[in-house]
Structure formats: C-alpha cells, structure tokens
Amino acid sequence: MTARLGRHSMGSLRVAADVPDGLSTGIVHIGLGAFHRAHQAVYTEDAIRHSGDRSWGIAAVAPRSSATVDAMSRQDGLYTVITRSNGERLARVVGVHTSALHLPSDPSRVVELLARPSTRIVTLTVTEKAYGFDPVTGGLADQSAARAEIAAGVPTTIVGLLVRAIQRRAGDDLPVTVLCCDNLRANGAALKRLVLQYVALLPRPEAERVTGFMARSVAFPNTVVDRIVPATTPADLAEAERLTGAHDEIPVVAEPFSQWVMQDGFIAGRPAWERAGATFTPDVARYEQLKLRLVNAPNSALAYLGILRGHRTIADSVCDQKVLPAVQRLLTQELVPTVSAPEGVDAARYAETALERFGNVSLGHTTRQVAMDGSRKLPERVVDVVRQRRAAGHDSRCACWW
C-alpha cells in the first residue's frame, strides 16, 4: 500500500521536495482552492527559499468546504503541484502552509488569527461573487444583510470577516496589508471601497475609529494574477501518486506559465516575491487590461463557442478550425487594438502566447469551468471593448456575435 504524503514520507519520494521548515505565520490566506495552492503558495515558498526569511509561512482559511482543510491536516500541510505542458509532466511537493482552518466551523478563531501581530499580510482568492459587491454601483450589494451580520456579532461574509479583524487590529495599532488576488477591476481599490462602506454601517464612534486606523495603517494594493489551474480529476490523483510515490488527496495541476503583478504598497513588509518571478509596478492597470482582454476574453470566447460546438475542453476548441479563426479575428481586429500595453510588452505576441497556452492538451481545462459565472465576467472582458470601439466610431462585430 502506498504511503500517504506527509513529513514522514519525504525521504522516500520520487521527486525532490525542498520544503522549508521552521516557518512562522506571516500571511493568512482566505480561499484554500486549487488556484492559491498552485500560484501564491508556490511564489511564497520560492521567495522563502531564495531569501531565507522563514517568517512568511501561510495559514490558509477555507470559507466553505472543510474537505481540503481536513486533507491538509492529514498530510502535514503538504501537497503536489503537477506542471503540465504538451507531452511533459513535472511534479513538486509544496509545504509552505503552517495551518489550515475552516471559517464556518470556528469564525472566532479565524478572526483571532487575522488579528495576531505576526500576521502582516492577508491574501484572498474567493472568486468575484464572494465579495458581495454590486457590479453597477461598485459598492455592497446588500447593506441590510451587512447590518444584520453586524448585529449578530459573528462574521459570515468575506467583507464582514475582514472588518472584524481590522477592528481588532485597530485596538492594538497593528498595520496590515490586504491583498486581493481575484479578478475584480482594480481589485485592491474595489475591496477597500467595500470594506469602508461596511465600516460606515458600524456605530458612529466605532466607524470613525476604524476609518482613521485604515487611513494610516491598512494597505490594499492592486494585483493581477494569471495561471491556468483546471479542476483536479481522479486521473490527476493517480498521476500524482505515480510521479511522487506517495498518496496525495489534494494535488493540483497547472500550466507552466505563471504571472503575478502587484503594486509595491505593502505597509508591514512582504516576502521577496520578485525573487520568485513576481512583477512589482505602479502601473498595474495596464497589466490588468492586458489580461482581461487578451487572455480572459478569448478564453471565454473559446468556452462558449466550444460548448456550442460540443467540445469538452478549451484545447478542443483551439483545435476546431471553425472556432479558432473566429477567436483570432476577435483578438486581432478588436481586442489587441484596444489595449494599452505596459512598456516592453508586445500585445500581439502576448495574445499569440495566450492561444498557445489554451492549446495545451495536457491540462484538460473544461469549457464548462471557464464559462461559469459569465454574467460577472463578460462585462469587463468584452462589454468594455464594445463601448470603447463604438465611442471611437468602430464596429464590434466579432465581440458581439458570439
């Protein structure tokens, strides 16, 4: 019987596992999904390895299911990341997490963790809809629910959890950086707006105290993240066991490409993420537009057109000579011309690279997974392009017909 992945099985693994030890918790991450484990966690472990600073271990919080929390506990926080490109598989074991908690089971413990002096960064990947924002106003969608949450005294929403933690930190004057890594436009500024609107619903003296603390001691940098991380399948579990020689309940699969762009506005220190390949820039907006229009928009087009053609995966759509030319026309005629690329970035080549990534048949990234929550995604990926082109007197036939 194959041994379970864990600290006890490290010596018998078939892959090198350069897992840091002696970590203390400096980051609390909310959203223990596959993307975080294949993206921010990998960057952070690599940054620790390059810098030697072991104060940036990650305590992860699952806001819904406890399944991954339980599995991480059984595996001493370890899991496998399988990087797949066409015809090649590489596996590594990641061990940067110091603990994992389930928010619904013990919200007070999560608040206590967020309020600790050692916690200097709070990162989030909880999907766009989990923030409870109104896409029209950019504010809280349901203020009455926020008032009820405040009255109950137990945080049940993401924004409510953050506000409760910030209230605690304000009492001890403990600065913190809140780093949203979800696909919201100007995500740091958007989350700050939601938090401030929620804080304004507190009793007036408390609202003034917390607002003052936030103005001087809480930072919300904007970010852009990118890596294709498809949902894990039973076949992926079998492959992880074959590659590592250990049974892993929670492996993740990802493409080789990975990108993390951030404003360098961290108020209480940060890992040396740039040494792991992250980009720090004051002009995150251009990278955000680049990703929304040249990666996310054609990915959505491949998903919806592929579903109409009966394709299960995005790679199948790329191989379809009725779908691919339509997406290429969308890119070259309407998306690339509307992008203001960062200095040194060739927008046309960036778009070509995106299509090459989508054609990675090893990933099995499904059209259905990409097509989910389209009402949230498409306004920023496509509608803004249509508006921009029409304001300039151009048509948008490619963006509108699909």
Residue, then its C-alpha position, 0 to 999 in steps of 0.5 A: m500500500t502506498a504511503r500517504l504524503g506527509r513529513h514522514s514520507m519525504g525521504s522516500l519520494r520520487v521527486a525532490a521536495d525542498v520544503p522549508d521548515g521552521l516557518s512562522t505565520g506571516i500571511v493568512h490566506i482566505g480561499l484554500g482552492a486549487f488556484h492559491r495552492a498552485h500560484q501564491a503558495v508556490y511564489t511564497e515558498d520560492a521567495i522563502r527559499h531564495s531569501g531565507d526569511r522563514s517568517w512568511g509561512i501561510a495559514a490558509v482559511a477555507p470559507r466553505s468546504s472543510a474537505t481540503v482543510d481536513a486533507m491538509s491536516r492529514q498530510d502535514g500541510l503538504y501537497t503536489v503541484i503537477t506542471r503540465s505542458n504538451g507531452e511533459r509532466l513535472a511534479r513538486v511537493v509544496g509545504v509552505h502552509t503552517s495551518a489550515l482552518h475552516l471559517p464556518s466551523d470556528p469564525s472566532r478563531v479565524v478572526e483571532l488569527l487575522a488579528r495576531p501581530s505576526t500576521r502582516i499580510v492577508t491574501l484572498t482568492v474567493t472568486e468575484k461573487a464572494y465579495g458581495f459587491d454590486p457590479v453597477t454601483g461598485g459598492l455592497a450589494d446588500q447593506s441590510a444583510a451587512r447590518a444584520e451580520i453586524a448585529a449578530g456579532v459573528p462574521t459570515t461574509i468575506v467583507g464582514l470577516l475582514v472588518r472584524a479583524i481590522q477592528r481588532r487590529a485597530g485596538d492594538d495599532l497593528p498595520v496590515t496589508v490586504l491583498c486581493c488576488d481575484n479578478l475584480r477591476a482594480n481589485g485592491a481599490a474595489l475591496k477597500r471601497l467595500v470594506l469602508q462602506y461596511v465600516a460606515l454601517l458600524p456605530r458612529p464612534e466605532a466607524e470613525r475609529v476604524t476609518g482613521f486606523m485604515a487611513r494610516s495603517v491598512a494597505f490594499p494594493n492592486t494585483v493581477v494574477d494569471r495561471i491556468v489551474p483546471a479542476t483536479t480529476p481522479a486521473d490527476l490523483a493517480e498521476a500524482e501518486r505515480l510521479t511522487g510515490a506517495h498518496d496525495e488527496i489534494p494535488v493540483v495541476a497547472e500550466p507552466f506559465s505563471q504571472w503575478v503583478m502587484q503594486d509595491g504598497f505593502i505597509a508591514g513588509r512582504p516576502a521577496w516575491e520578485r525573487a520568485g518571478a513576481t512583477f512589482t509596478p505602479d502601473v498595474a492597470r495596464y497589466e490588468q487590461l492586458k489580461l482581461r482582454l487578451v487572455n480572459a476574453p478569448n478564453s471565454a470566447l473559446a468556452y462558449l463557442g466550444i460548448l456550442r460546438g460540443h467540445r469538452t475542453i478549451a484545447d478542443s476548441v483551439c483545435d476546431q478550425k471553425v472556432l479558432p479563426a473566429v477567436q483570432r479575428l476577435l483578438t486581432q481586429e478588436l481586442v489587441p487594438t484596444v489595449s494599452a500595453p505596459e512598456g516592453v510588452d508586445a500585445a500581439r505576441y502576448a495574445e499569440t502566447a495566450l492561444e498557445r497556452f489554451g492549446n495545451v492538451s495536457l491540462g484538460h481545462t473544461t469549457r464548462q469551468v471557464a464559462m461559469d459565472g459569465s454574467r460577472k465576467l463578460p462585462e469587463r472582458v468584452v462589454d468594455v471593448v464594445r463601448q470603447r470601439r463604438a465611442a471611437g466610431h468602430d464596429s464590434r462585430c466579432a465581440c458581439w456575435w458570439 
